[in-house]
Amino acid sequence: MQHYRTLTELHLGNRWEAPQHPLFSLVGCLSDCKLGDREFTSDCYVIAFKKIKSGNLMYGRTRYDHDNGCLFFAKPRQIIEMKNLEFEEKGYMLMIHEDYLHGHELFKEIEKYSFFDYEVNEALHLSPKEEQLILELYAKIQDEYDTNPDEYSREIMLSHVSSILKYAQRYYKRQFIDRTQVIGKTASKFNDQLRSYINQGLLAKSGLPNVAFLADQLFVSPRYLSDLLKQETGKTAMELIHIFMISEAKNLLRLGEKGVAEIAYELGFENPSYFTRLFKKQTGMKPLEFRKSQLN
């Protein structure tokens, strides 16, 4: 797989015109570009807006999503795959080398946007109004990019990039809500997978279930799953795993047949002390205190 360390290499490798700036570039007219089927990584953040004629499955659009353009995001060294895609209209790719962000507030801010860790099939599907706003922001970046650069150019362009990211965060929450109304609560499916994990005896074999495993069972990326669950329940995936396991622990403690350490190992905890700390964090009591309260 090809890895591009610089924007110049990335442009040449994809047969695009050379970038006007070594660390910040825009590629438009995607309907005219000969992209072909390929996979590559780079040292760049990528924000891409596309209208897809075919290859929709790859972008995760479903019957209850908007039919307009979609946005996807990639971070440095994330695999970007292009396969069997045709574009209905012109789109764009905005690429920012990670070095361009040094010394700017976006250098740290961009890390909080978890959608850079989503898979391409978890793209953001825009409503007409949302699409118009994103395209207006892109046009402002394009205008600044095409003018003679001065000491204000970087700040102006990155401020518009920051706005795109903030709006994307808002629009993803809207998409989570829209999908939940149609396909039901992901939290219920998540708990079903946890129950299946226990029933299959995987606690003894593999220990506590992790987010990556459960996300794989639900056919989503770990960050997407955690963000979706946070939207639905106010809890992250890991927090929900802990709540589920402590609920199991409560049932075993009520039975009074096994000691705390035995229960901890049975539930996949390698360290009974960690189990005790987590139990107290969730319930306000240590396991033996909880058992005593139930007996009383």
SULZIWO-V415513 format. One record per backbone hydrogen bond with DSSP energy under -1.0 kcal/mol. CO is the residue of the C=O (numbers start at 1). NH is the residue of the N-H. E is the energy in kcal/mol with one decimal. If there is no record, write none. Layout:
CO/NH/E
CO/NH/E
This chain:
2/41/-2.2
4/43/-1.3
6/10/-1.9
7/11/-2.7
8/12/-2.5
9/13/-2.8
10/14/-1.1
11/16/-3.0
12/15/-1.3
23/97/-2.6
25/95/-2.8
27/93/-2.4
29/32/-1.8
29/33/-1.1
33/35/-1.2
38/82/-3.0
40/80/-2.9
41/4/-2.5
42/77/-3.4
43/98/-2.0
45/96/-2.5
46/74/-2.3
47/94/-3.1
48/72/-1.9
49/92/-2.2
50/70/-2.7
51/88/-1.4
54/86/-1.0
56/59/-1.6
56/61/-1.2
57/60/-1.4
62/65/-1.8
69/126/-2.4
70/50/-2.3
71/124/-2.9
72/48/-2.5
74/46/-2.9
75/78/-1.9
80/40/-1.9
82/38/-2.1
86/53/-3.5
86/54/-1.2
92/49/-2.4
93/27/-2.6
94/47/-2.5
95/25/-2.7
96/45/-3.0
97/100/-2.1
98/101/-1.0
99/102/-1.0
101/104/-2.3
104/107/-2.0
105/109/-2.1
106/110/-2.4
108/111/-1.1
109/112/-1.5
110/113/-1.1
112/114/-1.2
113/116/-1.6
114/117/-2.3
119/122/-2.0
124/71/-2.8
127/131/-3.0
128/132/-2.2
129/133/-1.9
130/134/-2.3
131/135/-2.5
132/136/-1.9
133/137/-1.9
134/138/-2.3
135/139/-2.3
136/140/-1.7
137/141/-1.9
138/142/-2.8
139/143/-2.5
140/144/-2.0
141/145/-2.6
142/146/-2.1
150/153/-1.0
152/156/-2.4
153/157/-2.8
154/158/-2.5
155/159/-1.7
156/160/-1.6
157/161/-2.1
158/162/-2.5
159/163/-1.6
160/164/-2.2
161/165/-2.1
162/166/-2.1
163/167/-2.6
164/168/-2.4
165/169/-2.1
166/170/-1.8
167/171/-2.9
168/172/-2.5
169/173/-1.4
170/174/-1.6
171/175/-2.3
172/176/-2.6
173/177/-2.1
174/178/-2.6
175/179/-2.5
176/180/-2.2
177/181/-1.9
179/183/-3.1
180/184/-1.8
185/189/-1.1
186/190/-2.7
187/191/-2.4
188/192/-2.0
189/193/-2.0
190/194/-1.9
191/195/-2.5
192/196/-2.3
193/197/-2.3
194/198/-1.9
195/199/-2.7
196/200/-2.0
197/202/-1.9
198/201/-1.9
202/206/-3.5
203/207/-1.7
210/214/-1.9
211/215/-2.8
212/216/-1.9
213/217/-1.7
214/218/-1.3
215/220/-2.3
221/225/-2.6
222/226/-2.4
223/227/-2.4
224/228/-2.5
225/229/-2.6
226/230/-2.1
227/231/-2.0
228/232/-1.9
229/233/-3.3
230/234/-1.5
236/240/-2.2
237/241/-2.1
238/242/-2.2
239/243/-2.4
240/244/-2.3
241/245/-2.5
242/246/-2.6
243/247/-1.9
244/248/-1.8
245/249/-2.3
246/250/-2.3
247/251/-1.6
248/252/-1.9
249/253/-2.5
250/254/-2.3
251/255/-1.4
259/263/-2.2
260/264/-2.6
261/265/-2.4
262/266/-2.2
263/267/-1.8
264/269/-2.5
265/268/-1.5
268/208/-1.2
271/275/-1.9
272/276/-2.5
273/277/-2.4
274/278/-2.6
275/279/-2.6
276/280/-2.4
277/281/-2.1
278/282/-2.1
279/283/-2.4
280/284/-2.7
286/290/-2.4
287/291/-2.4
288/292/-2.3
289/293/-2.2
290/294/-1.8
291/295/-1.8
292/296/-2.1
